């Protein structure tokens, strides 16, 4: 995470997991993909998580609640958040 307090993993079991970096406690599971995850990243603020999977989707999640905020169909296999300056105006 941006603060170093959390670790995010992507797995072949179709989930991403948010961990407490100090204790190893599972804080949140992100489930909803239908194939192996290929990447998982934090937003720059740590409020969101973006995951991609072999199912051809990317999902944007609320990092705290685990709620899916948006699903992007036909996406690539890697996730990245671009600086706000790159956003279309």
GUGU-952969 format. One record per residue: x, y, z of N, C-alpha, C in turn; chain. Coordinates in Angstrom, 2 decimals, decimal comma. Example, Ala and Ser with C-alpha at 12.3 -4.5 7.8 and 13.67 -1.06 7.14 Angstrom:
// residues 2
<node><n_xx>13,19</n_xx><n_yy>-5,69</n_yy><n_zz>7,80</n_zz><ca_xx>12,30</ca_xx><ca_yy>-4,50</ca_yy><ca_zz>7,80</ca_zz><c_xx>13,20</c_xx><c_yy>-3,30</c_yy><c_zz>7,80</c_zz><cadena>A</cadena></node>
<node><n_xx>12,85</n_xx><n_yy>-2,25</n_yy><n_zz>7,08</n_zz><ca_xx>13,67</ca_xx><ca_yy>-1,06</ca_yy><ca_zz>7,14</ca_zz><c_xx>12,90</c_xx><c_yy>0,03</c_yy><c_zz>7,87</c_zz><cadena>A</cadena></node>
// end
This chain:
// residues 89
<node><n_xx>0,85</n_xx><n_yy>-1,19</n_yy><n_zz>0,00</n_zz><ca_xx>0,00</ca_xx><ca_yy>0,00</ca_yy><ca_zz>0,00</ca_zz><c_xx>0,89</c_xx><c_yy>1,24</c_yy><c_zz>0,00</c_zz><cadena>A</cadena></node>
<node><n_xx>0,32</n_xx><n_yy>2,37</n_yy><n_zz>-0,35</n_zz><ca_xx>1,13</ca_xx><ca_yy>3,60</ca_yy><ca_zz>-0,35</ca_zz><c_xx>1,76</c_xx><c_yy>3,91</c_yy><c_zz>1,01</c_zz><cadena>A</cadena></node>
<node><n_xx>1,12</n_xx><n_yy>3,47</n_yy><n_zz>2,09</n_zz><ca_xx>1,64</ca_xx><ca_yy>3,74</ca_yy><ca_zz>3,44</ca_zz><c_xx>2,57</c_xx><c_yy>2,64</c_yy><c_zz>3,93</c_zz><cadena>A</cadena></node>
<node><n_xx>2,58</n_xx><n_yy>1,50</n_yy><n_zz>3,26</n_zz><ca_xx>3,40</ca_xx><ca_yy>0,38</ca_yy><ca_zz>3,68</ca_zz><c_xx>2,76</c_xx><c_yy>-0,49</c_yy><c_zz>4,75</c_zz><cadena>A</cadena></node>
<node><n_xx>1,52</n_xx><n_yy>-0,18</n_yy><n_zz>5,12</n_zz><ca_xx>0,82</ca_xx><ca_yy>-0,94</ca_yy><ca_zz>6,16</ca_zz><c_xx>0,17</c_xx><c_yy>-2,22</c_yy><c_zz>5,65</c_zz><cadena>A</cadena></node>
<node><n_xx>-0,05</n_xx><n_yy>-2,31</n_yy><n_zz>4,33</n_zz><ca_xx>-0,78</ca_xx><ca_yy>-3,43</ca_yy><ca_zz>3,76</ca_zz><c_xx>-0,04</c_xx><c_yy>-4,03</c_yy><c_zz>2,58</c_zz><cadena>A</cadena></node>
<node><n_xx>-0,32</n_xx><n_yy>-5,30</n_yy><n_zz>2,33</n_zz><ca_xx>0,21</ca_xx><ca_yy>-6,02</ca_yy><ca_zz>1,18</ca_zz><c_xx>-0,98</c_xx><c_yy>-6,54</c_yy><c_zz>0,39</c_zz><cadena>A</cadena></node>
<node><n_xx>-0,89</n_xx><n_yy>-6,50</n_yy><n_zz>-0,94</n_zz><ca_xx>-1,95</ca_xx><ca_yy>-6,97</ca_yy><ca_zz>-1,81</ca_zz><c_xx>-1,40</c_xx><c_yy>-8,08</c_yy><c_zz>-2,68</c_zz><cadena>A</cadena></node>
<node><n_xx>-2,11</n_xx><n_yy>-9,22</n_yy><n_zz>-2,72</n_zz><ca_xx>-1,67</ca_xx><ca_yy>-10,34</ca_yy><ca_zz>-3,55</ca_zz><c_xx>-2,77</c_xx><c_yy>-10,71</c_yy><c_zz>-4,54</c_zz><cadena>A</cadena></node>
<node><n_xx>-2,34</n_xx><n_yy>-11,22</n_yy><n_zz>-5,71</n_zz><ca_xx>-3,25</ca_xx><ca_yy>-11,74</ca_yy><ca_zz>-6,74</ca_zz><c_xx>-2,98</c_xx><c_yy>-13,22</c_yy><c_zz>-6,87</c_zz><cadena>A</cadena></node>
<node><n_xx>-4,03</n_xx><n_yy>-14,00</n_yy><n_zz>-7,05</n_zz><ca_xx>-3,88</ca_xx><ca_yy>-15,45</ca_yy><ca_zz>-6,95</ca_zz><c_xx>-4,54</c_xx><c_yy>-16,21</c_yy><c_zz>-8,09</c_zz><cadena>A</cadena></node>
<node><n_xx>-4,10</n_xx><n_yy>-17,45</n_yy><n_zz>-8,26</n_zz><ca_xx>-4,69</ca_xx><ca_yy>-18,35</ca_yy><ca_zz>-9,24</ca_zz><c_xx>-6,07</c_xx><c_yy>-18,82</c_yy><c_zz>-8,82</c_zz><cadena>A</cadena></node>
<node><n_xx>-6,45</n_xx><n_yy>-18,59</n_yy><n_zz>-7,56</n_zz><ca_xx>-7,79</ca_xx><ca_yy>-19,02</ca_yy><ca_zz>-7,10</ca_zz><c_xx>-8,85</c_xx><c_yy>-17,97</c_yy><c_zz>-7,38</c_zz><cadena>A</cadena></node>
<node><n_xx>-8,54</n_xx><n_yy>-17,01</n_yy><n_zz>-8,28</n_zz><ca_xx>-9,49</ca_xx><ca_yy>-15,99</ca_yy><ca_zz>-8,75</ca_zz><c_xx>-9,76</c_xx><c_yy>-14,90</c_yy><c_zz>-7,71</c_zz><cadena>A</cadena></node>
<node><n_xx>-8,89</n_xx><n_yy>-14,76</n_yy><n_zz>-6,72</n_zz><ca_xx>-9,07</ca_xx><ca_yy>-13,74</ca_yy><ca_zz>-5,69</ca_zz><c_xx>-7,83</c_xx><c_yy>-12,88</c_yy><c_zz>-5,53</c_zz><cadena>A</cadena></node>
<node><n_xx>-8,04</n_xx><n_yy>-11,70</n_yy><n_zz>-5,00</n_zz><ca_xx>-6,96</ca_xx><ca_yy>-10,86</ca_yy><ca_zz>-4,50</ca_zz><c_xx>-7,19</c_xx><c_yy>-10,73</c_yy><c_zz>-3,00</c_zz><cadena>A</cadena></node>
<node><n_xx>-6,11</n_xx><n_yy>-10,63</n_yy><n_zz>-2,25</n_zz><ca_xx>-6,23</ca_xx><ca_yy>-10,55</ca_yy><ca_zz>-0,80</ca_zz><c_xx>-5,42</c_xx><c_yy>-9,36</c_yy><c_zz>-0,29</c_zz><cadena>A</cadena></node>
<node><n_xx>-6,05</n_xx><n_yy>-8,61</n_yy><n_zz>0,61</n_zz><ca_xx>-5,41</ca_xx><ca_yy>-7,50</ca_yy><ca_zz>1,30</ca_zz><c_xx>-4,98</c_xx><c_yy>-7,99</c_yy><c_zz>2,68</c_zz><cadena>A</cadena></node>
<node><n_xx>-3,69</n_xx><n_yy>-7,84</n_yy><n_zz>2,98</n_zz><ca_xx>-3,10</ca_xx><ca_yy>-8,35</ca_yy><ca_zz>4,22</ca_zz><c_xx>-2,57</c_xx><c_yy>-7,21</c_yy><c_zz>5,06</c_zz><cadena>A</cadena></node>
<node><n_xx>-2,58</n_xx><n_yy>-7,39</n_yy><n_zz>6,36</n_zz><ca_xx>-1,87</ca_xx><ca_yy>-6,50</ca_yy><ca_zz>7,27</ca_zz><c_xx>-0,40</c_xx><c_yy>-6,86</c_yy><c_zz>7,15</c_zz><cadena>A</cadena></node>
<node><n_xx>0,45</n_xx><n_yy>-5,90</n_yy><n_zz>6,77</n_zz><ca_xx>1,86</ca_xx><ca_yy>-6,18</ca_yy><ca_zz>6,53</ca_zz><c_xx>2,60</c_xx><c_yy>-6,59</c_yy><c_zz>7,80</c_zz><cadena>A</cadena></node>
<node><n_xx>2,16</n_xx><n_yy>-6,15</n_yy><n_zz>8,95</n_zz><ca_xx>2,84</ca_xx><ca_yy>-6,45</ca_yy><ca_zz>10,20</ca_zz><c_xx>2,44</c_xx><c_yy>-7,79</c_yy><c_zz>10,79</c_zz><cadena>A</cadena></node>
<node><n_xx>1,13</n_xx><n_yy>-8,08</n_yy><n_zz>10,74</n_zz><ca_xx>0,62</ca_xx><ca_yy>-9,28</ca_yy><ca_zz>11,42</ca_zz><c_xx>0,33</c_xx><c_yy>-10,45</c_yy><c_zz>10,50</c_zz><cadena>A</cadena></node>
<node><n_xx>0,18</n_xx><n_yy>-10,18</n_yy><n_zz>9,20</n_zz><ca_xx>-0,20</ca_xx><ca_yy>-11,23</ca_yy><ca_zz>8,25</ca_zz><c_xx>-1,69</c_xx><c_yy>-11,54</c_yy><c_zz>8,26</c_zz><cadena>A</cadena></node>
<node><n_xx>-2,46</n_xx><n_yy>-10,76</n_yy><n_zz>9,01</n_zz><ca_xx>-3,91</ca_xx><ca_yy>-10,96</ca_yy><ca_zz>9,08</ca_zz><c_xx>-4,56</c_xx><c_yy>-10,59</c_yy><c_zz>7,74</c_zz><cadena>A</cadena></node>
<node><n_xx>-5,52</n_xx><n_yy>-11,41</n_yy><n_zz>7,29</n_zz><ca_xx>-6,30</ca_xx><ca_yy>-11,09</ca_yy><ca_zz>6,10</ca_zz><c_xx>-7,31</c_xx><c_yy>-10,02</c_yy><c_zz>6,47</c_zz><cadena>A</cadena></node>
<node><n_xx>-7,27</n_xx><n_yy>-8,90</n_yy><n_zz>5,74</n_zz><ca_xx>-8,17</ca_xx><ca_yy>-7,78</ca_yy><ca_zz>6,02</ca_zz><c_xx>-9,35</c_xx><c_yy>-7,75</c_yy><c_zz>5,05</c_zz><cadena>A</cadena></node>
<node><n_xx>-9,13</n_xx><n_yy>-8,20</n_yy><n_zz>3,81</n_zz><ca_xx>-10,18</ca_xx><ca_yy>-8,15</ca_yy><ca_zz>2,79</ca_zz><c_xx>-9,88</c_xx><c_yy>-9,16</c_yy><c_zz>1,70</c_zz><cadena>A</cadena></node>
<node><n_xx>-10,91</n_xx><n_yy>-9,80</n_yy><n_zz>1,19</n_zz><ca_xx>-10,80</ca_xx><ca_yy>-10,68</ca_yy><ca_zz>0,02</ca_zz><c_xx>-11,61</c_xx><c_yy>-10,05</c_yy><c_zz>-1,10</c_zz><cadena>A</cadena></node>
<node><n_xx>-11,01</n_xx><n_yy>-9,98</n_yy><n_zz>-2,27</n_zz><ca_xx>-11,68</ca_xx><ca_yy>-9,43</ca_yy><ca_zz>-3,45</ca_zz><c_xx>-12,01</c_xx><c_yy>-10,60</c_yy><c_zz>-4,37</c_zz><cadena>A</cadena></node>
<node><n_xx>-13,29</n_xx><n_yy>-10,94</n_yy><n_zz>-4,44</n_zz><ca_xx>-13,73</ca_xx><ca_yy>-12,08</ca_yy><ca_zz>-5,26</ca_zz><c_xx>-14,73</c_xx><c_yy>-11,60</c_yy><c_zz>-6,30</c_zz><cadena>A</cadena></node>
<node><n_xx>-14,69</n_xx><n_yy>-12,21</n_yy><n_zz>-7,47</n_zz><ca_xx>-15,62</ca_xx><ca_yy>-11,83</ca_yy><ca_zz>-8,53</ca_zz><c_xx>-15,10</c_xx><c_yy>-12,10</c_yy><c_zz>-9,92</c_zz><cadena>A</cadena></node>
<node><n_xx>-13,81</n_xx><n_yy>-12,36</n_yy><n_zz>-10,06</n_zz><ca_xx>-13,27</ca_xx><ca_yy>-12,76</ca_yy><ca_zz>-11,36</ca_zz><c_xx>-13,60</c_xx><c_yy>-14,23</c_yy><c_zz>-11,59</c_zz><cadena>A</cadena></node>
<node><n_xx>-13,60</n_xx><n_yy>-14,64</n_yy><n_zz>-12,86</n_zz><ca_xx>-13,91</ca_xx><ca_yy>-16,03</ca_yy><ca_zz>-13,19</ca_zz><c_xx>-12,71</c_xx><c_yy>-16,80</c_yy><c_zz>-13,72</c_zz><cadena>A</cadena></node>
<node><n_xx>-11,51</n_xx><n_yy>-16,25</n_yy><n_zz>-13,52</n_zz><ca_xx>-10,28</ca_xx><ca_yy>-16,94</ca_yy><ca_zz>-13,93</ca_zz><c_xx>-9,13</c_xx><c_yy>-16,38</c_yy><c_zz>-13,10</c_zz><cadena>A</cadena></node>
<node><n_xx>-7,96</n_xx><n_yy>-16,96</n_yy><n_zz>-13,27</n_zz><ca_xx>-6,75</ca_xx><ca_yy>-16,58</ca_yy><ca_zz>-12,53</ca_zz><c_xx>-6,47</c_xx><c_yy>-15,09</c_yy><c_zz>-12,64</c_zz><cadena>A</cadena></node>
<node><n_xx>-6,18</n_xx><n_yy>-14,45</n_yy><n_zz>-11,52</n_zz><ca_xx>-5,78</ca_xx><ca_yy>-13,05</ca_yy><ca_zz>-11,53</ca_zz><c_xx>-4,36</c_xx><c_yy>-12,92</c_yy><c_zz>-12,08</c_zz><cadena>A</cadena></node>
<node><n_xx>-4,13</n_xx><n_yy>-11,86</n_yy><n_zz>-12,84</n_zz><ca_xx>-2,82</ca_xx><ca_yy>-11,62</ca_yy><ca_zz>-13,41</ca_zz><c_xx>-2,11</c_xx><c_yy>-10,45</c_yy><c_zz>-12,73</c_zz><cadena>A</cadena></node>
<node><n_xx>-2,87</n_xx><n_yy>-9,56</n_yy><n_zz>-12,09</n_zz><ca_xx>-2,25</ca_xx><ca_yy>-8,45</ca_yy><ca_zz>-11,35</ca_zz><c_xx>-3,25</c_xx><c_yy>-7,82</c_yy><c_zz>-10,39</c_zz><cadena>A</cadena></node>
<node><n_xx>-2,71</n_xx><n_yy>-7,14</n_yy><n_zz>-9,41</n_zz><ca_xx>-3,50</ca_xx><ca_yy>-6,38</ca_yy><ca_zz>-8,44</ca_zz><c_xx>-2,64</c_xx><c_yy>-5,23</c_yy><c_zz>-7,95</c_zz><cadena>A</cadena></node>
<node><n_xx>-3,19</n_xx><n_yy>-4,02</n_yy><n_zz>-7,98</n_zz><ca_xx>-2,44</ca_xx><ca_yy>-2,84</ca_yy><ca_zz>-7,55</ca_zz><c_xx>-3,32</c_xx><c_yy>-1,91</c_yy><c_zz>-6,73</c_zz><cadena>A</cadena></node>
<node><n_xx>-2,67</n_xx><n_yy>-1,14</n_yy><n_zz>-5,86</n_zz><ca_xx>-3,34</ca_xx><ca_yy>-0,10</ca_yy><ca_zz>-5,09</ca_zz><c_xx>-3,41</c_xx><c_yy>1,17</c_yy><c_zz>-5,93</c_zz><cadena>A</cadena></node>
<node><n_xx>-4,45</n_xx><n_yy>1,97</n_yy><n_zz>-5,70</n_zz><ca_xx>-4,47</ca_xx><ca_yy>3,34</ca_yy><ca_zz>-6,24</ca_zz><c_xx>-3,44</c_xx><c_yy>4,14</c_yy><c_zz>-5,47</c_zz><cadena>A</cadena></node>
<node><n_xx>-3,02</n_xx><n_yy>5,28</n_yy><n_zz>-6,00</n_zz><ca_xx>-2,03</ca_xx><ca_yy>6,10</ca_yy><ca_zz>-5,30</ca_zz><c_xx>-2,44</c_xx><c_yy>6,50</c_yy><c_zz>-3,88</c_zz><cadena>A</cadena></node>
<node><n_xx>-3,74</n_xx><n_yy>6,62</n_yy><n_zz>-3,63</n_zz><ca_xx>-4,22</ca_xx><ca_yy>7,00</ca_yy><ca_zz>-2,30</ca_zz><c_xx>-4,45</c_xx><c_yy>5,79</c_yy><c_zz>-1,40</c_zz><cadena>A</cadena></node>
<node><n_xx>-4,48</n_xx><n_yy>4,59</n_yy><n_zz>-1,99</n_zz><ca_xx>-4,75</ca_xx><ca_yy>3,37</ca_yy><ca_zz>-1,23</ca_zz><c_xx>-6,22</c_xx><c_yy>3,10</c_yy><c_zz>-1,00</c_zz><cadena>A</cadena></node>
<node><n_xx>-7,09</n_xx><n_yy>3,97</n_yy><n_zz>-1,51</n_zz><ca_xx>-8,54</ca_xx><ca_yy>3,81</ca_yy><ca_zz>-1,32</ca_zz><c_xx>-9,16</c_xx><c_yy>2,77</c_yy><c_zz>-2,24</c_zz><cadena>A</cadena></node>
<node><n_xx>-8,48</n_xx><n_yy>2,48</n_yy><n_zz>-3,34</n_zz><ca_xx>-9,01</ca_xx><ca_yy>1,56</ca_yy><ca_zz>-4,34</ca_zz><c_xx>-7,97</c_xx><c_yy>0,51</c_yy><c_zz>-4,70</c_zz><cadena>A</cadena></node>
<node><n_xx>-8,48</n_xx><n_yy>-0,59</n_yy><n_zz>-5,23</n_zz><ca_xx>-7,66</ca_xx><ca_yy>-1,68</ca_yy><ca_zz>-5,74</ca_zz><c_xx>-8,13</c_xx><c_yy>-1,96</c_yy><c_zz>-7,16</c_zz><cadena>A</cadena></node>
<node><n_xx>-7,19</n_xx><n_yy>-2,21</n_yy><n_zz>-8,07</n_zz><ca_xx>-7,50</ca_xx><ca_yy>-2,58</ca_yy><ca_zz>-9,44</ca_zz><c_xx>-6,92</c_xx><c_yy>-3,96</c_yy><c_zz>-9,68</c_zz><cadena>A</cadena></node>
<node><n_xx>-7,76</n_xx><n_yy>-4,88</n_yy><n_zz>-10,18</n_zz><ca_xx>-7,30</ca_xx><ca_yy>-6,24</ca_yy><ca_zz>-10,47</ca_zz><c_xx>-7,56</c_xx><c_yy>-6,56</c_yy><c_zz>-11,95</c_zz><cadena>A</cadena></node>
<node><n_xx>-6,74</n_xx><n_yy>-7,44</n_yy><n_zz>-12,51</n_zz><ca_xx>-6,97</ca_xx><ca_yy>-7,96</ca_yy><ca_zz>-13,86</ca_zz><c_xx>-6,87</c_xx><c_yy>-9,48</c_yy><c_zz>-13,80</c_zz><cadena>A</cadena></node>
<node><n_xx>-7,52</n_xx><n_yy>-10,12</n_yy><n_zz>-14,76</n_zz><ca_xx>-7,54</ca_xx><ca_yy>-11,59</ca_yy><ca_zz>-14,76</ca_zz><c_xx>-7,58</c_xx><c_yy>-12,12</c_yy><c_zz>-16,18</c_zz><cadena>A</cadena></node>
<node><n_xx>-7,30</n_xx><n_yy>-13,43</n_yy><n_zz>-16,29</n_zz><ca_xx>-7,35</ca_xx><ca_yy>-14,11</ca_yy><ca_zz>-17,57</ca_zz><c_xx>-8,77</c_xx><c_yy>-14,16</c_yy><c_zz>-18,13</c_zz><cadena>A</cadena></node>
<node><n_xx>-9,78</n_xx><n_yy>-13,78</n_yy><n_zz>-17,36</n_zz><ca_xx>-11,15</ca_xx><ca_yy>-13,75</ca_yy><ca_zz>-17,87</ca_zz><c_xx>-11,40</c_xx><c_yy>-12,53</c_yy><c_zz>-18,77</c_zz><cadena>A</cadena></node>
<node><n_xx>-10,36</n_xx><n_yy>-11,69</n_yy><n_zz>-18,95</n_zz><ca_xx>-10,47</ca_xx><ca_yy>-10,53</ca_yy><ca_zz>-19,84</ca_zz><c_xx>-11,11</c_xx><c_yy>-9,32</c_yy><c_zz>-19,19</c_zz><cadena>A</cadena></node>
<node><n_xx>-11,20</n_xx><n_yy>-9,31</n_yy><n_zz>-17,87</n_zz><ca_xx>-11,78</ca_xx><ca_yy>-8,16</ca_yy><ca_zz>-17,18</ca_zz><c_xx>-10,77</c_xx><c_yy>-7,52</c_yy><c_zz>-16,24</c_zz><cadena>A</cadena></node>
<node><n_xx>-11,01</n_xx><n_yy>-6,26</n_yy><n_zz>-15,98</n_zz><ca_xx>-10,34</ca_xx><ca_yy>-5,53</ca_yy><ca_zz>-14,90</ca_zz><c_xx>-11,46</c_xx><c_yy>-5,07</c_yy><c_zz>-13,98</c_zz><cadena>A</cadena></node>
<node><n_xx>-11,21</n_xx><n_yy>-5,11</n_yy><n_zz>-12,68</n_zz><ca_xx>-12,21</ca_xx><ca_yy>-4,69</ca_yy><ca_zz>-11,72</ca_zz><c_xx>-11,61</c_xx><c_yy>-3,64</c_yy><c_zz>-10,79</c_zz><cadena>A</cadena></node>
<node><n_xx>-12,39</n_xx><n_yy>-2,59</n_yy><n_zz>-10,56</n_zz><ca_xx>-12,02</ca_xx><ca_yy>-1,54</ca_yy><ca_zz>-9,63</ca_zz><c_xx>-12,81</c_xx><c_yy>-1,77</c_yy><c_zz>-8,35</c_zz><cadena>A</cadena></node>
<node><n_xx>-12,11</n_xx><n_yy>-1,82</n_yy><n_zz>-7,22</n_zz><ca_xx>-12,72</ca_xx><ca_yy>-2,18</ca_yy><ca_zz>-5,93</ca_zz><c_xx>-12,53</c_xx><c_yy>-1,06</c_yy><c_zz>-4,92</c_zz><cadena>A</cadena></node>
<node><n_xx>-13,45</n_xx><n_yy>-0,97</n_yy><n_zz>-3,98</n_zz><ca_xx>-13,25</ca_xx><ca_yy>-0,17</ca_yy><ca_zz>-2,79</ca_zz><c_xx>-12,35</c_xx><c_yy>-1,01</c_yy><c_zz>-1,89</c_zz><cadena>A</cadena></node>
<node><n_xx>-11,19</n_xx><n_yy>-0,50</n_yy><n_zz>-1,53</n_zz><ca_xx>-10,22</ca_xx><ca_yy>-1,28</ca_yy><ca_zz>-0,76</ca_zz><c_xx>-10,73</c_xx><c_yy>-1,66</c_yy><c_zz>0,63</c_zz><cadena>A</cadena></node>
<node><n_xx>-11,51</n_xx><n_yy>-0,80</n_yy><n_zz>1,24</n_zz><ca_xx>-12,01</ca_xx><ca_yy>-1,07</ca_yy><ca_zz>2,60</ca_zz><c_xx>-13,17</c_xx><c_yy>-2,05</c_yy><c_zz>2,64</c_zz><cadena>A</cadena></node>
<node><n_xx>-14,14</n_xx><n_yy>-1,85</n_yy><n_zz>1,76</n_zz><ca_xx>-15,36</ca_xx><ca_yy>-2,67</ca_yy><ca_zz>1,81</ca_zz><c_xx>-15,28</c_xx><c_yy>-3,91</c_yy><c_zz>0,94</c_zz><cadena>A</cadena></node>
<node><n_xx>-14,40</n_xx><n_yy>-3,91</n_yy><n_zz>-0,08</n_zz><ca_xx>-14,33</ca_xx><ca_yy>-5,03</ca_yy><ca_zz>-1,01</ca_zz><c_xx>-15,39</c_xx><c_yy>-4,97</c_yy><c_zz>-2,10</c_zz><cadena>A</cadena></node>
<node><n_xx>-16,15</n_xx><n_yy>-3,88</n_yy><n_zz>-2,14</n_zz><ca_xx>-17,21</ca_xx><ca_yy>-3,72</ca_yy><ca_zz>-3,13</ca_zz><c_xx>-16,61</c_xx><c_yy>-3,45</c_yy><c_zz>-4,51</c_zz><cadena>A</cadena></node>
<node><n_xx>-17,16</n_xx><n_yy>-4,12</n_yy><n_zz>-5,54</n_zz><ca_xx>-16,77</ca_xx><ca_yy>-3,84</ca_yy><ca_zz>-6,92</ca_zz><c_xx>-17,42</c_xx><c_yy>-2,52</c_yy><c_zz>-7,34</c_zz><cadena>A</cadena></node>
<node><n_xx>-16,61</n_xx><n_yy>-1,57</n_yy><n_zz>-7,78</n_zz><ca_xx>-17,11</ca_xx><ca_yy>-0,27</ca_yy><ca_zz>-8,19</ca_zz><c_xx>-17,33</c_xx><c_yy>-0,21</c_yy><c_zz>-9,70</c_zz><cadena>A</cadena></node>
<node><n_xx>-16,54</n_xx><n_yy>-0,97</n_yy><n_zz>-10,45</n_zz><ca_xx>-16,68</ca_xx><ca_yy>-0,99</ca_yy><ca_zz>-11,90</ca_zz><c_xx>-15,96</c_xx><c_yy>-2,22</c_yy><c_zz>-12,46</c_zz><cadena>A</cadena></node>
<node><n_xx>-16,49</n_xx><n_yy>-2,76</n_yy><n_zz>-13,53</n_zz><ca_xx>-15,85</ca_xx><ca_yy>-3,86</ca_yy><ca_zz>-14,26</ca_zz><c_xx>-15,60</c_xx><c_yy>-3,40</c_yy><c_zz>-15,68</c_zz><cadena>A</cadena></node>
<node><n_xx>-14,37</n_xx><n_yy>-3,59</n_yy><n_zz>-16,14</n_zz><ca_xx>-13,96</ca_xx><ca_yy>-3,19</ca_yy><ca_zz>-17,48</ca_zz><c_xx>-13,76</c_xx><c_yy>-4,46</c_yy><c_zz>-18,31</c_zz><cadena>A</cadena></node>
<node><n_xx>-14,57</n_xx><n_yy>-4,64</n_yy><n_zz>-19,35</n_zz><ca_xx>-14,51</ca_xx><ca_yy>-5,83</ca_yy><ca_zz>-20,20</ca_zz><c_xx>-13,43</c_xx><c_yy>-5,67</c_yy><c_zz>-21,27</c_zz><cadena>A</cadena></node>
<node><n_xx>-12,82</n_xx><n_yy>-6,79</n_yy><n_zz>-21,67</n_zz><ca_xx>-11,85</ca_xx><ca_yy>-6,78</ca_yy><ca_zz>-22,75</ca_zz><c_xx>-10,55</c_xx><c_yy>-6,10</c_yy><c_zz>-22,39</c_zz><cadena>A</cadena></node>
<node><n_xx>-10,19</n_xx><n_yy>-6,16</n_yy><n_zz>-21,13</n_zz><ca_xx>-8,99</ca_xx><ca_yy>-5,47</ca_yy><ca_zz>-20,66</ca_zz><c_xx>-7,75</c_xx><c_yy>-6,32</c_yy><c_zz>-20,87</c_zz><cadena>A</cadena></node>
<node><n_xx>-6,62</n_xx><n_yy>-5,69</n_yy><n_zz>-20,65</n_zz><ca_xx>-5,34</ca_xx><ca_yy>-6,37</ca_yy><ca_zz>-20,74</ca_zz><c_xx>-5,06</c_xx><c_yy>-7,22</c_yy><c_zz>-19,52</c_zz><cadena>A</cadena></node>
<node><n_xx>-3,83</n_xx><n_yy>-7,63</n_yy><n_zz>-19,38</n_zz><ca_xx>-3,46</ca_xx><ca_yy>-8,55</ca_yy><ca_zz>-18,31</ca_zz><c_xx>-2,68</c_xx><c_yy>-7,90</c_yy><c_zz>-17,18</c_zz><cadena>A</cadena></node>
<node><n_xx>-2,48</n_xx><n_yy>-6,58</n_yy><n_zz>-17,27</n_zz><ca_xx>-1,73</ca_xx><ca_yy>-5,88</ca_yy><ca_zz>-16,22</ca_zz><c_xx>-2,51</c_xx><c_yy>-4,67</c_yy><c_zz>-15,76</c_zz><cadena>A</cadena></node>
<node><n_xx>-2,39</n_xx><n_yy>-4,34</n_yy><n_zz>-14,48</n_zz><ca_xx>-3,10</ca_xx><ca_yy>-3,20</ca_yy><ca_zz>-13,90</ca_zz><c_xx>-2,12</c_xx><c_yy>-2,11</c_yy><c_zz>-13,54</c_zz><cadena>A</cadena></node>
<node><n_xx>-2,52</n_xx><n_yy>-0,87</n_yy><n_zz>-13,80</n_zz><ca_xx>-1,69</ca_xx><ca_yy>0,28</ca_yy><ca_zz>-13,42</ca_zz><c_xx>-2,61</c_xx><c_yy>1,48</c_yy><c_zz>-13,23</c_zz><cadena>A</cadena></node>
<node><n_xx>-2,32</n_xx><n_yy>2,30</n_yy><n_zz>-12,25</n_zz><ca_xx>-3,00</ca_xx><ca_yy>3,57</ca_yy><ca_zz>-12,07</ca_zz><c_xx>-2,09</c_xx><c_yy>4,65</c_yy><c_zz>-12,63</c_zz><cadena>A</cadena></node>
<node><n_xx>-2,62</n_xx><n_yy>5,49</n_yy><n_zz>-13,50</n_zz><ca_xx>-1,84</ca_xx><ca_yy>6,59</ca_yy><ca_zz>-14,07</ca_zz><c_xx>-2,06</c_xx><c_yy>7,85</c_yy><c_zz>-13,23</c_zz><cadena>A</cadena></node>
<node><n_xx>-1,05</n_xx><n_yy>8,71</n_yy><n_zz>-13,18</n_zz><ca_xx>-1,22</ca_xx><ca_yy>9,97</ca_yy><ca_zz>-12,46</ca_zz><c_xx>-2,40</c_xx><c_yy>10,75</c_yy><c_zz>-13,04</c_zz><cadena>A</cadena></node>
<node><n_xx>-3,04</n_xx><n_yy>11,54</n_yy><n_zz>-12,20</n_zz><ca_xx>-4,22</ca_xx><ca_yy>12,29</ca_yy><ca_zz>-12,62</ca_zz><c_xx>-3,92</c_xx><c_yy>13,17</c_yy><c_zz>-13,83</c_zz><cadena>A</cadena></node>
<node><n_xx>-2,72</n_xx><n_yy>13,64</n_yy><n_zz>-13,97</n_zz><ca_xx>-2,35</ca_xx><ca_yy>14,50</ca_yy><ca_zz>-15,10</ca_zz><c_xx>-2,55</c_xx><c_yy>13,80</c_yy><c_zz>-16,44</c_zz><cadena>A</cadena></node>
<node><n_xx>-2,55</n_xx><n_yy>12,46</n_yy><n_zz>-16,43</n_zz><ca_xx>-2,73</ca_xx><ca_yy>11,70</ca_yy><ca_zz>-17,67</ca_zz><c_xx>-4,19</c_xx><c_yy>11,52</c_yy><c_zz>-18,04</c_zz><cadena>A</cadena></node>
<node><n_xx>-5,09</n_xx><n_yy>11,83</n_yy><n_zz>-17,13</n_zz><ca_xx>-6,52</ca_xx><ca_yy>11,62</ca_yy><ca_zz>-17,38</ca_zz><c_xx>-7,02</c_xx><c_yy>12,56</c_yy><c_zz>-18,47</c_zz><cadena>A</cadena></node>
<node><n_xx>-7,95</n_xx><n_yy>12,05</n_yy><n_zz>-19,27</n_zz><ca_xx>-8,54</ca_xx><ca_yy>12,89</ca_yy><ca_zz>-20,33</ca_zz><c_xx>-9,37</c_xx><c_yy>13,98</c_yy><c_zz>-19,69</c_zz><cadena>A</cadena></node>
<node><n_xx>-9,30</n_xx><n_yy>15,16</n_yy><n_zz>-20,27</n_zz><ca_xx>-10,08</ca_xx><ca_yy>16,27</ca_yy><ca_zz>-19,70</ca_zz><c_xx>-11,36</c_xx><c_yy>16,49</c_yy><c_zz>-20,48</c_zz><cadena>A</cadena></node>
// end
